[in-house]
Structures are given as structure tokens and as C-alpha cells.
Amino acid sequence: MGLGSALRQLRKSKGITLAELADGAGSHVGNLSRIERGAAKPSLNLLYRLAESLDFSLAEIFSAADQRAHDDKQVILNSLFIALYDEDRELLVDFAKLLQERASRDMSDIMVEHQSMPADEDEDEDEAKDKGQRTKDKGQRTKDASRAEDTIGQAETK
């Protein structure tokens, strides 16, 4: 729930294994595992090396750790955001603003007009053809049954 969990989330967001991070930071897998589980605390020196290996600033790591205590999804979002290129960060911020604007609008202000779409019209035509064919088939079956009855009736009268 603290720094170790944030480090794990940031590491995973970069797609780095624990062994790769340990190698890059000059530490041991077991030591980093204990830190990520919250069983040990990293030294400031190790934190600098971890930040460098993960390509994050200490401020970003501490920010992720601070958010972790509040909301898991926020930490994931922060981790992903931090890992993006600057221009992609701008796109994400713009997208988030659009989502916020959509959420703040009154849904009764949004009107959707019903119009037949070409696919709907094709389906309507197909349904009409099917219905017509079924009616024609039913009529043909009725005629066939009538003829059969006539034939049976004629055979009986002979």
C-alpha cells in the first residue's frame, strides 16, 4: 500500500521483470521483492538507482506511492501516464477533459433522433420478402392440399 506497491506498479507498467530491475539498479531480486511486498524499506541511494532504472523521477515515484493509499485505479493511471511520451501525455489530458465535459453535461440535453439506417432498410426489405414468401408458400400448400382432397374425393366417387 505504500512505496513498495507503487514501485511494483511502476515496474510492471514498464514491462520490466524484478530480475531486470534488480540488475539495472545494482540490487538483489530478493531485496526488491521484500521492498515491493512492504517487508523492507529501500535506502535513499537505492531509491535513486531504482528511479533511474525505471526512468522515473523520485517525485513521480513518491507521487504514485501517495496516491496508492487513496485509490488503486488512480495509481495505475498515474503509472501509465508517467510512462508516456510528452506528446502522448497531452493527448491523454485532452481526452480526460473531453470525458469530464461529457460527464458534466445533463443527459437530458442529449437528443438522439431515430432514423432508418441503410442496414435497417435492407433488413426491413428482407423481412417483407420473407413474409411474402411465407404467405406464398402457405397459399401453395393450401392449393396443394385442396387438389389432394379433390383427387381423393374423385377417387371415392368412382
Backbone as CSV, one residue per row, in Angstrom:
resi,resn,N_x,N_y,N_z,CA_x,CA_y,CA_z,C_x,C_y,C_z
1,MET,0.810,-1.202,0.000,0.000,0.000,0.000,0.848,1.259,0.000
2,GLY,2.119,1.122,0.063,2.955,2.312,0.103,3.940,2.353,-1.038
3,LEU,5.147,2.689,-0.680,6.213,2.861,-1.660,6.493,1.569,-2.430
4,GLY,6.529,0.448,-1.753,6.816,-0.825,-2.412,5.769,-1.179,-3.466
5,SER,4.502,-0.985,-3.132,3.426,-1.262,-4.089,3.514,-0.333,-5.293
6,ALA,3.842,0.910,-5.032,3.994,1.878,-6.133,5.159,1.469,-7.027
7,LEU,6.263,1.042,-6.433,7.410,0.588,-7.225,7.033,-0.615,-8.094
8,ARG,6.272,-1.538,-7.510,5.829,-2.709,-8.276,4.956,-2.284,-9.448
9,GLN,4.013,-1.394,-9.196,3.113,-0.928,-10.259,3.885,-0.199,-11.361
10,LEU,4.816,0.644,-10.975,5.623,1.372,-11.961,6.499,0.409,-12.762
11,ARG,7.075,-0.559,-12.088,7.911,-1.564,-12.769,7.085,-2.332,-13.791
12,LYS,5.906,-2.778,-13.372,5.047,-3.541,-14.277,4.565,-2.688,-15.443
13,SER,4.333,-1.401,-15.193,3.880,-0.514,-16.284,4.944,-0.379,-17.361
14,LYS,6.190,-0.571,-16.986,7.306,-0.521,-17.945,7.587,-1.890,-18.563
15,GLY,6.935,-2.924,-18.046,7.143,-4.269,-18.566,8.495,-4.853,-18.170
16,ILE,9.001,-4.440,-17.011,10.309,-4.884,-16.536,10.112,-5.955,-15.461
17,THR,10.895,-7.007,-15.534,10.823,-8.051,-14.510,11.595,-7.595,-13.270
18,LEU,11.342,-8.270,-12.185,12.045,-7.972,-10.942,13.552,-8.191,-11.112
19,ALA,13.906,-9.237,-11.832,15.330,-9.536,-12.065,15.987,-8.445,-12.911
20,GLU,15.283,-7.967,-13.925,15.826,-6.901,-14.772,16.023,-5.616,-13.981
21,LEU,15.050,-5.295,-13.123,15.169,-4.092,-12.307,16.315,-4.231,-11.306
22,ALA,16.414,-5.383,-10.691,17.500,-5.613,-9.731,18.846,-5.453,-10.424
23,ASP,18.984,-5.999,-11.601,20.226,-5.881,-12.359,20.522,-4.413,-12.704
24,GLY,19.491,-3.704,-13.171,19.666,-2.302,-13.559,19.977,-1.384,-12.389
25,ALA,19.462,-1.716,-11.210,19.649,-0.864,-10.041,20.808,-1.325,-9.163
26,GLY,21.433,-2.431,-9.549,22.549,-2.934,-8.754,22.115,-3.467,-7.402
27,SER,21.009,-4.178,-7.398,20.487,-4.741,-6.159,20.226,-6.227,-6.369
28,HIS,19.560,-6.838,-5.401,19.251,-8.262,-5.472,17.743,-8.438,-5.618
29,VAL,17.341,-9.476,-6.341,15.922,-9.762,-6.561,15.190,-9.913,-5.233
30,GLY,15.771,-10.651,-4.317,15.131,-10.872,-3.014,14.912,-9.571,-2.263
31,ASN,15.892,-8.678,-2.328,15.777,-7.379,-1.663,14.633,-6.566,-2.267
32,LEU,14.566,-6.521,-3.603,13.498,-5.765,-4.260,12.135,-6.402,-4.016
33,SER,12.098,-7.713,-3.962,10.845,-8.409,-3.677,10.326,-8.020,-2.293
34,ARG,11.221,-7.998,-1.315,10.826,-7.595,0.051,10.335,-6.153,0.066
35,ILE,10.988,-5.282,-0.707,10.575,-3.868,-0.764,9.185,-3.758,-1.387
36,GLU,8.963,-4.461,-2.497,7.664,-4.401,-3.167,6.536,-4.956,-2.305
37,ARG,6.847,-5.949,-1.477,5.839,-6.527,-0.583,5.642,-5.712,0.684
38,GLY,6.490,-4.730,0.897,6.379,-3.893,2.089,7.080,-4.472,3.293
39,ALA,7.858,-5.534,3.116,8.579,-6.170,4.217,9.895,-5.457,4.508
40,ALA,10.336,-4.591,3.604,11.582,-3.837,3.802,11.423,-2.463,3.178
41,LYS,12.244,-1.538,3.627,12.237,-0.169,3.095,13.540,0.069,2.345
42,PRO,13.466,0.691,1.155,14.694,0.947,0.407,15.453,2.139,0.987
43,SER,16.757,2.134,0.825,17.542,3.303,1.216,17.325,4.387,0.161
44,LEU,17.675,5.613,0.484,17.539,6.711,-0.464,18.430,6.466,-1.677
45,ASN,19.617,5.930,-1.422,20.537,5.621,-2.510,19.918,4.597,-3.468
46,LEU,19.297,3.545,-2.925,18.663,2.528,-3.758,17.466,3.125,-4.502
47,LEU,16.732,3.991,-3.827,15.589,4.626,-4.488,16.029,5.420,-5.720
48,TYR,17.137,6.141,-5.601,17.665,6.886,-6.754,18.002,5.930,-7.892
49,ARG,18.639,4.815,-7.559,19.009,3.847,-8.594,17.779,3.197,-9.221
50,LEU,16.776,2.913,-8.396,15.531,2.345,-8.916,14.832,3.340,-9.844
51,ALA,14.780,4.592,-9.412,14.151,5.631,-10.227,14.855,5.750,-11.576
52,GLU,16.167,5.713,-11.547,16.934,5.807,-12.792,16.682,4.591,-13.679
53,SER,16.659,3.418,-13.098,16.419,2.190,-13.865,15.011,2.163,-14.462
54,LEU,14.066,2.700,-13.724,12.674,2.726,-14.193,12.387,3.931,-15.093
55,ASP,13.328,4.864,-15.150,13.176,6.098,-15.919,12.038,6.964,-15.374
56,PHE,11.990,7.061,-14.044,11.050,7.924,-13.347,11.842,8.822,-12.409
57,SER,11.249,9.957,-12.071,11.877,10.809,-11.056,11.427,10.315,-9.682
58,LEU,12.186,10.710,-8.658,11.755,10.345,-7.299,10.400,10.956,-6.983
59,ALA,10.177,12.168,-7.476,8.887,12.829,-7.233,7.740,12.000,-7.819
60,GLU,7.949,11.446,-9.013,6.914,10.622,-9.639,6.677,9.347,-8.837
61,ILE,7.739,8.765,-8.326,7.597,7.544,-7.523,6.858,7.846,-6.224
62,PHE,7.243,8.931,-5.552,6.563,9.284,-4.296,5.115,9.692,-4.545
63,SER,4.874,10.345,-5.679,3.502,10.723,-6.017,2.647,9.476,-6.214
64,ALA,3.190,8.491,-6.920,2.467,7.235,-7.118,2.227,6.538,-5.783
65,ALA,3.221,6.580,-4.895,3.087,5.943,-3.578,2.026,6.648,-2.747
66,ASP,1.979,7.967,-2.829,0.997,8.731,-2.063,-0.415,8.444,-2.561
67,GLN,-0.599,8.363,-3.858,-1.904,8.085,-4.434,-2.356,6.664,-4.131
68,ARG,-1.424,5.773,-3.996,-1.733,4.363,-3.775,-2.611,4.171,-2.539
69,ALA,-2.373,4.999,-1.541,-3.145,4.873,-0.315,-4.604,5.284,-0.519
70,HIS,-4.863,6.038,-1.596,-6.205,6.561,-1.811,-7.031,5.747,-2.804
71,ASP,-6.415,5.383,-3.930,-7.192,4.751,-4.987,-6.275,3.939,-5.904
72,ASP,-6.505,2.629,-5.961,-5.673,1.755,-6.795,-5.717,2.144,-8.264
73,LYS,-6.900,2.487,-8.762,-7.021,2.854,-10.178,-6.270,4.148,-10.476
74,GLN,-6.245,5.044,-9.520,-5.504,6.294,-9.703,-4.006,6.015,-9.826
75,VAL,-3.511,5.098,-9.058,-2.090,4.747,-9.134,-1.771,4.130,-10.490
76,ILE,-2.651,3.253,-10.950,-2.440,2.640,-12.263,-2.432,3.715,-13.337
77,LEU,-3.390,4.620,-13.262,-3.455,5.711,-14.241,-2.214,6.588,-14.162
78,ASN,-1.790,6.916,-12.958,-0.569,7.714,-12.788,0.644,6.994,-13.359
79,SER,0.749,5.709,-13.098,1.880,4.926,-13.597,1.911,4.918,-15.114
80,LEU,0.745,4.706,-15.697,0.673,4.705,-17.158,0.977,6.085,-17.722
81,PHE,0.446,7.102,-17.073,0.664,8.482,-17.523,2.148,8.839,-17.483
82,ILE,2.793,8.493,-16.395,4.212,8.800,-16.220,5.054,8.117,-17.290
83,ALA,4.638,6.932,-17.722,5.410,6.158,-18.689,5.230,6.642,-20.131
84,LEU,4.275,7.543,-20.370,4.006,8.016,-21.730,5.006,9.080,-22.189
85,TYR,5.141,9.198,-23.509,5.900,10.311,-24.086,5.122,11.595,-23.838
86,ASP,5.821,12.730,-23.830,5.183,14.012,-23.534,3.988,14.302,-24.440
87,GLU,4.136,14.072,-25.743,3.020,14.371,-26.658,1.832,13.445,-26.407
88,ASP,2.108,12.214,-25.981,1.015,11.300,-25.647,0.352,11.702,-24.335
89,ARG,1.122,12.276,-23.429,0.534,12.783,-22.185,-0.469,13.884,-22.492
90,GLU,-0.119,14.762,-23.438,-1.026,15.847,-23.827,-2.321,15.278,-24.406
91,LEU,-2.202,14.256,-25.231,-3.396,13.619,-25.803,-4.277,13.028,-24.707
92,LEU,-3.655,12.386,-23.736,-4.413,11.783,-22.644,-5.109,12.854,-21.802
93,VAL,-4.425,13.959,-21.560,-5.029,15.061,-20.801,-6.226,15.616,-21.571
94,ASP,-6.075,15.817,-22.886,-7.184,16.317,-23.708,-8.361,15.348,-23.679
95,PHE,-8.064,14.056,-23.756,-9.115,13.047,-23.717,-9.832,13.062,-22.367
96,ALA,-9.060,13.182,-21.297,-9.653,13.226,-19.954,-10.570,14.447,-19.810
97,LYS,-10.168,15.566,-20.406,-11.015,16.767,-20.362,-12.323,16.534,-21.106
98,LEU,-12.250,15.855,-22.253,-13.469,15.538,-23.003,-14.386,14.628,-22.188
99,LEU,-13.805,13.635,-21.526,-14.601,12.743,-20.682,-15.258,13.511,-19.537
100,GLN,-14.498,14.413,-18.951,-15.042,15.209,-17.845,-16.177,16.102,-18.335
101,GLU,-16.005,16.684,-19.507,-17.053,17.536,-20.086,-18.314,16.719,-20.360
102,ARG,-18.129,15.522,-20.904,-19.274,14.654,-21.183,-19.995,14.274,-19.897
103,ALA,-19.227,13.988,-18.861,-19.818,13.581,-17.583,-20.583,14.730,-16.924
104,SER,-20.157,15.958,-17.185,-20.798,17.097,-16.527,-22.047,17.579,-17.261
105,ARG,-22.234,17.131,-18.515,-23.438,17.534,-19.260,-24.649,16.800,-18.733
106,ASP,-25.778,17.479,-18.781,-27.039,16.864,-18.397,-27.464,15.932,-19.521
107,MET,-27.699,14.690,-19.217,-28.029,13.705,-20.235,-29.350,14.028,-20.928
108,SER,-30.235,14.814,-20.307,-31.490,15.174,-20.959,-31.255,16.164,-22.091
109,ASP,-30.086,16.819,-22.095,-29.752,17.733,-23.181,-29.365,16.994,-24.453
110,ILE,-29.065,15.731,-24.312,-28.617,14.951,-25.457,-29.826,14.275,-26.084
111,MET,-30.104,14.621,-27.349,-31.225,14.031,-28.064,-30.700,13.173,-29.194
112,VAL,-31.225,12.013,-29.298,-30.838,11.130,-30.385,-32.064,10.932,-31.252
113,GLU,-31.920,11.260,-32.538,-33.017,11.116,-33.470,-32.989,9.721,-34.063
114,HIS,-34.157,9.106,-34.192,-34.197,7.780,-34.806,-34.373,7.941,-36.303
115,GLN,-33.420,7.434,-37.034,-33.507,7.426,-38.490,-33.167,6.019,-38.942
116,SER,-33.852,5.619,-40.010,-33.532,4.301,-40.544,-32.162,4.343,-41.179
117,MET,-31.389,3.388,-40.840,-30.065,3.265,-41.437,-30.184,2.333,-42.630
118,PRO,-29.289,2.456,-43.606,-29.358,1.571,-44.772,-29.440,0.096,-44.389
119,ALA,-28.713,-0.307,-43.389,-28.754,-1.706,-42.959,-30.145,-2.064,-42.448
120,ASP,-30.790,-1.113,-41.711,-32.139,-1.345,-41.215,-33.120,-1.510,-42.367
121,GLU,-32.998,-0.660,-43.408,-33.894,-0.730,-44.555,-33.729,-2.058,-45.271
122,ASP,-32.482,-2.511,-45.422,-32.239,-3.795,-46.058,-32.897,-4.916,-45.266
123,GLU,-32.783,-4.833,-43.925,-33.403,-5.851,-43.087,-34.915,-5.825,-43.237
124,ASP,-35.515,-4.596,-43.309,-36.958,-4.477,-43.483,-37.394,-5.095,-44.802
125,GLU,-36.641,-4.836,-45.880,-36.952,-5.411,-47.184,-36.846,-6.927,-47.125
126,ASP,-35.791,-7.419,-46.491,-35.610,-8.861,-46.374,-36.757,-9.493,-45.595
127,GLU,-37.168,-8.834,-44.503,-38.276,-9.360,-43.708,-39.558,-9.386,-44.534
128,ALA,-39.813,-8.331,-45.323,-41.016,-8.275,-46.158,-40.982,-9.383,-47.203
129,LYS,-39.820,-9.594,-47.816,-39.687,-10.662,-48.807,-39.943,-12.010,-48.164
130,ASP,-39.351,-12.212,-46.973,-39.554,-13.482,-46.267,-41.029,-13.698,-45.949
131,LYS,-41.699,-12.630,-45.494,-43.110,-12.726,-45.142,-43.932,-13.039,-46.385
132,GLY,-43.598,-12.340,-47.476,-44.296,-12.599,-48.742,-44.090,-14.026,-49.205
133,GLN,-42.865,-14.509,-49.079,-42.560,-15.883,-49.491,-43.308,-16.875,-48.609
134,ARG,-43.351,-16.587,-47.295,-44.078,-17.482,-46.393,-45.568,-17.511,-46.745
135,THR,-46.123,-16.334,-47.079,-47.532,-16.264,-47.454,-47.760,-17.038,-48.744
136,LYS,-46.855,-16.854,-49.714,-46.958,-17.566,-50.988,-46.856,-19.065,-50.758
137,ASP,-45.897,-19.488,-49.921,-45.729,-20.911,-49.613,-46.979,-21.480,-48.953
138,LYS,-47.571,-20.697,-48.019,-48.774,-21.149,-47.322,-49.922,-21.302,-48.314
139,GLY,-50.020,-20.319,-49.221,-51.070,-20.399,-50.246,-50.880,-21.611,-51.134
140,GLN,-49.622,-21.873,-51.500,-49.332,-23.032,-52.351,-49.666,-24.332,-51.625
141,ARG,-49.338,-24.400,-50.332,-49.658,-25.603,-49.560,-51.175,-25.801,-49.476
142,THR,-51.902,-24.680,-49.315,-53.365,-24.762,-49.252,-53.916,-25.285,-50.574
143,LYS,-53.395,-24.765,-51.704,-53.836,-25.222,-53.022,-53.514,-26.699,-53.211
144,ASP,-52.276,-27.073,-52.799,-51.870,-28.474,-52.926,-52.789,-29.385,-52.098
145,ALA,-53.126,-28.961,-50.903,-53.999,-29.754,-50.036,-55.382,-29.856,-50.660
146,SER,-55.858,-28.770,-51.236,-57.170,-28.744,-51.877,-57.211,-29.719,-53.048
147,ARG,-56.153,-29.688,-53.871,-56.080,-30.598,-55.016,-56.061,-32.051,-54.537
148,ALA,-55.303,-32.296,-53.470,-55.223,-33.660,-52.945,-56.587,-34.117,-52.472
149,GLU,-57.330,-33.227,-51.791,-58.670,-33.575,-51.321,-59.589,-33.839,-52.503
150,ASP,-59.465,-32.989,-53.536,-60.306,-33.188,-54.742,-60.004,-34.539,-55.374
151,THR,-58.722,-34.862,-55.461,-58.329,-36.123,-56.085,-58.863,-37.299,-55.271
152,ILE,-58.764,-37.192,-53.954,-59.270,-38.254,-53.074,-60.794,-38.340,-53.223
153,GLY,-61.434,-37.171,-53.257,-62.903,-37.149,-53.377,-63.332,-37.765,-54.700
154,GLN,-62.622,-37.462,-55.781,-62.979,-38.012,-57.095,-62.758,-39.515,-57.115
155,ALA,-61.716,-39.961,-56.489,-61.421,-41.385,-56.457,-62.472,-42.129,-55.671
156,GLU,-62.997,-41.511,-54.637,-64.014,-42.154,-53.799,-65.343,-42.232,-54.531
157,THR,-65.653,-41.229,-55.359,-66.927,-41.220,-56.058,-66.941,-42.172,-57.233
158,LYS,-65.818,-42.575,-57.718,-65.751,-43.504,-58.849,-65.973,-44.859,-58.390
